[in-house]
Amino acid sequence: MARRSATKKATRSKKVPRAVLQQIRLFATDLDGVLTDGGMYYAESGDEWKKFNTRDGMGIKLLQRAGLITAIVTQERTKLVARRAEKLAIPELHQGVMDKLLLVREMARRHGLTLSQVAYIGDDINDLETLKEVGFSATPADGMPQVAAVVDYICQKKGGEGAVREIIEMILEAQGAKFEVRSSKFHVAHSGKRS
């Protein structure tokens, strides 16, 4: 896969090639500024708080039910992040990661995938190399300008405000996933074959 140049222009439209989204099998996301609003909140006691969007969480569950692998890749290392990943049953939680591209390559290899089958959403300069190499890359609406310059898609929503769900719905729609609500549970059915 060719590296994306820093002069590439991303689009805010939803005209991402369907074939690119159809091949995605692993969805990885940064944490701060993507799954959260990027703020770090501290209580007087020293406790750290983060605000997560429940719709992003539901999107992650929908991906899992559709058979995609989900991952969080972050430089942060906190019990709070581990609790969120556990609650969402995210099988690939990687904290304290300094070389995100190396980790994403290894994760893809372990699952028998190529980088072209990986979607990654990040918002800051420590995500740049990974965003340039994966099959589909995105950033929230408030991602850093250097990041917006290299990604395939700039979300309409900000980090922590539904950007992850926006990308997930694009992937699932391209892959033909349909959602049926059955009482208090939901079911993901595919229309047609997944490649």
N, C-alpha and C positions, 0 to 999 in steps of 0.2 A: 504494500500500500504506500502510495506516495505521501510524503510529508506535505502538510498544508503550509503555505507561506503566510507571513504576517500581513500581507496586503490583501488577502482574500476577504471578500465582503460577505457577511452573513445576511440572512434574510429574516425578517419578522413574519413573513407570510408562511402559510402552512404548505408550501409547495416543495417540500423536501421530497426527493425521489422515493416513491413507494418501495421500490426494490431495495433501497438502502435500509429502510426500516423493517422490511420483511425478513432480512437476514439476522437481525439482532437476537441474540440468545442470552446475553449477559448485560445487565443494567447496573452500572456503578455510579455512585454519586459522592461528591465531596459533602461535608457536613455544614460547617459554619458558612453562612451566606448563600446556601443552597437549600438544605433542609431546615435551616433556621434563617432568621432575618440578619444574621451576622453580628447581632448584639451579644455582649457578654454581660450578664446581670449578676451582681454580687449582693448577697444579704449582709447585714451587719455582722452576722456570725461567721462570714467567710464562705458560706455556701454559694456555689455557682448555679445559676439558672439559665435555661435555654428554652425558647418557645418553638415548638414544632407545630406544623400545620397538620391537622387530622386528615385532611383530604389527600395530602401527599402520602400519609401512612396507608390510607385505603388504596391508593394507586399502587403502592408497593405490594400490598396483599393481592391485588388483581393481577399484577405481573407474575407473582408466584403461582397463583392458581392457573395461569395460562402456561406455566411450565418454564418461565424464564428464571435465571439465577439472579439474585439481587445482592448488591454489595455496598458497603460504606467504606470509603477510603479517606482517612483524615490524618492530619499531623497532630491533632489534639489527642490527648489520652485522659479520658475521664470516665468515672463510673456511670455518670449520667448518660453518656453516649452508649455505653454497653447496655444499660437498662432499656434505652429506646430500641436498639437493635434486637434485644431479646424479646421485647414486647411485639415487634413486627416479625419475629422469626427470620431475621436476615441471616443467611448462613455464612456470609463472607463479611465479617467485621474486621477492619484493619485500622488500628489506631497507632499513632506515633510514627507514621510513614513519612520518610523524608524524600524518597524517590518513588513517586506514585506510578510513573510509567513502568519502572522495573516490576513493581508489585502487580500492576494490571496485566502485564505480559505473562508473568508467572501464573496468575490466577486463570487467565484464558488457557494457557498451556495445560494446567491441571485438569481443566474441564474439557479438553480436546477441542478448543475453539481457536480461531485466529482473531487478531485484533479487529478485523473487518466485521466480526460478529458481536463486537462490544459497543455499547452506547455509554457515554460518560458525560456527566453534567458537572461543571465546575465554574467558579466565579473569580479566581484570582491567579496571580502569576505562578504560584506553585502548582497550578493545574495545566499550564500551557503545553508542556511537552506531551502529556497524556492526551489532551484535547486534539493535538495535531496528528496523533497516530491512530486513534480509534476509528471504527467504521462510521459512527455518528456521534457528533459532539454538539453540546448546547451550553448556554449560559443563561442565568436569570436576566430579566430586564435590567437589573441594577448591577450586573457583573462588570468587572473592570474593563476599560476601553481596550487594553491590550488583548484581553480574552475575547471580547466581542469581535475583534478584528480577525480571529482565526477559526471561529466555530462555524459549524454548518447551520446553526439555528440560534437566534436570540429569542428567548421566551417573551411573551407579552406580560407575564406575571413576574413579580420580584421573588427573590429568595425568601423562603419561609412563608410565602403567600400563595403557594400553588404552582410554582414553576415546575417542580418535579412531576406533579400530576398532569400538567399540560403535556410534557414530553411523553409520559407513560401512555396517555390516551392516544397520542399520535402513533406510537409503536403498536399498541393493541389494535387500533383501527386498521393500520396497514397490514397486520397479520390476520385480520378477519375475526378477531375475538368479539363475541357478543355476550352481553351480560343479562342474565335472567335473575330476577329476584324471586326467591321461593320462601315465603314467610319471612323469618328474620335472617335467613342465609341467602347468599347469592352464589351463582354458578357461572363459570366461564365456559362458553361453548365456542368452538371454532367453526366458521363457515368456510368450507373448502380446505385444501391441504396447506400445511405450513411447509415451507421448504427448508 
